[in-house]
Amino acid sequence: MTISINKQGKGALAIDITGVASTDNGGQGALANPEGVSIIILRSSLYIRAKSTGAANLGIGIAADAITKATDILNDLAMGGVAAGEVYNGHVMQNGAKTAITAPAVWTTDKFLTLTGSATLAGLDCTLYLEYIRA
């Protein structure tokens, strides 16, 4: 057997989100994989600066394209009920013994992080923090 250290390492993203009126899948925003290699998201946190003025849910996840809703990172959090200064836990990887990890999906170079609102998210001001490792 031969082993070696893989120096690809880990990274982090801070994604600023400003809510808009769109209810389209991916209509609050979509981001292509910025690393150029597959990444595995270890942890996500959503820091709220201002809640939305309406009663809308926000779903965030890894999707096949920029116009598909995914919720494997944040499953439809009610953004009218949050408060400034709060931090919400999104996906946290909980490894079990010999189990496949299914959420979130591996963010391959052909997939997108999408943000989808169930109604207008106008007024929302927050940052999504993602910690990941390069696969």
C-alpha positions as CSV (number, residue, x, y, z in Angstrom):
1,M,0.0,0.0,0.0
2,T,1.1,3.5,-0.7
3,I,-0.2,6.6,1.0
4,S,0.4,10.3,0.5
5,I,-0.9,13.6,1.7
6,N,-3.4,15.3,-0.5
7,K,-2.7,19.0,-0.3
8,Q,-6.0,20.2,-1.9
9,G,-7.2,21.1,1.6
10,K,-10.3,23.0,2.6
11,G,-11.9,26.4,1.9
12,A,-14.8,28.7,2.9
13,L,-17.2,31.0,1.1
14,A,-19.2,34.0,2.4
15,I,-22.1,34.6,0.1
16,D,-24.0,37.9,0.7
17,I,-27.8,37.6,0.0
18,T,-30.1,40.5,-0.7
19,G,-33.7,39.3,-1.1
20,V,-35.8,40.0,-4.3
21,A,-39.4,39.5,-5.3
22,S,-38.8,36.4,-7.5
23,T,-40.4,33.1,-6.7
24,D,-38.7,31.3,-9.6
25,N,-36.6,28.3,-8.8
26,G,-33.1,29.8,-8.3
27,G,-34.7,33.2,-8.5
28,Q,-33.1,34.5,-5.4
29,G,-29.7,33.7,-6.8
30,A,-27.6,30.9,-8.3
31,L,-23.8,30.4,-8.1
32,A,-21.7,28.1,-10.1
33,N,-19.0,26.0,-8.3
34,P,-16.2,28.6,-7.8
35,E,-13.4,26.0,-7.2
36,G,-13.2,24.2,-10.5
37,V,-13.1,20.9,-8.6
38,S,-15.8,19.0,-6.7
39,I,-16.3,20.1,-3.2
40,I,-18.0,18.6,-0.2
41,I,-19.8,21.1,2.1
42,L,-19.1,20.3,5.7
43,R,-21.0,23.1,7.5
44,S,-23.3,26.0,6.6
45,S,-24.5,29.0,8.7
46,L,-26.8,31.8,7.7
47,Y,-26.2,35.1,9.5
48,I,-29.2,37.5,9.4
49,R,-28.7,41.3,9.2
50,A,-32.4,42.1,8.4
51,K,-35.4,39.8,7.9
52,S,-37.6,39.9,4.8
53,T,-40.7,42.1,4.9
54,G,-42.9,39.3,3.7
55,A,-43.7,35.9,5.1
56,A,-41.6,33.8,2.7
57,N,-39.4,30.7,3.0
58,L,-35.9,30.5,1.7
59,G,-34.6,27.2,0.3
60,I,-30.9,26.7,-0.4
61,G,-29.1,23.7,-1.9
62,I,-27.0,22.2,-4.6
63,A,-29.0,21.7,-7.9
64,A,-28.3,20.3,-11.4
65,D,-28.7,23.8,-12.9
66,A,-29.3,27.4,-12.0
67,I,-33.1,27.2,-12.3
68,T,-33.8,24.2,-10.1
69,K,-34.8,24.4,-6.4
70,A,-32.7,22.5,-3.9
71,T,-33.0,22.4,-0.1
72,D,-30.3,20.1,1.0
73,I,-28.4,23.0,2.7
74,L,-31.3,25.0,4.1
75,N,-34.8,23.5,4.0
76,D,-37.3,26.4,3.6
77,L,-36.6,28.6,6.6
78,A,-39.3,31.3,7.2
79,M,-37.4,34.5,6.6
80,G,-40.1,36.8,8.0
81,G,-39.8,35.2,11.4
82,V,-36.0,35.5,11.8
83,A,-34.3,38.4,13.7
84,A,-31.3,40.6,13.0
85,G,-28.2,39.1,14.7
86,E,-29.4,35.6,14.6
87,V,-27.4,32.7,13.1
88,Y,-29.2,29.7,11.7
89,N,-27.5,26.3,11.3
90,G,-28.0,24.9,7.8
91,H,-26.6,21.5,6.8
92,V,-24.1,20.1,9.3
93,M,-22.4,16.9,8.2
94,Q,-23.0,14.2,10.8
95,N,-20.9,11.2,9.8
96,G,-22.2,7.9,11.0
97,A,-20.3,4.6,10.9
98,K,-20.0,3.4,7.3
99,T,-22.9,5.4,6.0
100,A,-23.2,7.3,2.7
101,I,-23.6,11.1,3.1
102,T,-26.6,12.3,1.0
103,A,-27.0,15.9,2.1
104,P,-25.8,18.2,0.7
105,A,-25.0,16.7,-2.6
106,V,-21.3,16.9,-3.7
107,W,-21.0,20.3,-5.4
108,T,-19.5,19.1,-8.7
109,T,-18.2,21.6,-11.3
110,D,-21.4,21.3,-13.3
111,K,-23.8,22.0,-10.5
112,F,-25.1,25.2,-8.9
113,L,-25.9,26.5,-5.5
114,T,-29.5,27.8,-5.8
115,L,-31.6,30.1,-3.6
116,T,-35.4,29.9,-4.0
117,G,-38.0,32.0,-2.2
118,S,-41.6,30.8,-1.7
119,A,-42.8,34.5,-2.0
120,T,-41.0,37.9,-2.1
121,L,-37.9,38.0,0.1
122,A,-37.6,41.8,-0.3
123,G,-35.8,43.4,2.7
124,L,-33.8,40.2,3.4
125,D,-30.1,40.9,4.1
126,C,-28.0,38.0,5.2
127,T,-24.8,36.1,4.6
128,L,-24.5,32.3,3.9
129,Y,-21.2,30.9,5.2
130,L,-20.0,27.6,3.7
131,E,-17.1,25.5,5.0
132,Y,-16.0,22.8,2.6
133,I,-13.2,20.4,1.5
134,R,-12.0,19.9,-2.1
135,A,-12.7,16.4,-3.2
